[in-house]
């Protein structure tokens, strides 16, 4: 128990600066997920939860943008497992 208390005091004395994420950017791209087509999507087809999914790495549109693309129509044919971009949408 004494070790646990010392650990907590040490953690309190050394707060983490969550605004300084420069050193984690590379790792963030690897572990975050992007919006990807889960099947072939025809030109003019609407983006729905049935034709997209989330996959690693996080080098495409982030999952928190999903509501901005749902219901949008595609402006070209999108193959399965392709990262979705705003350029693909009307």
Protein Blocks (a to p, Z undefined) as FASTA:
>chain_A
ZZmmmmmmmmmmmccdfklmmlmmmmmmmmmccdddfbdcdehiacdfklgccdddfkbc
cfklmmmmgopacfbdcdehiacdfklpZZ
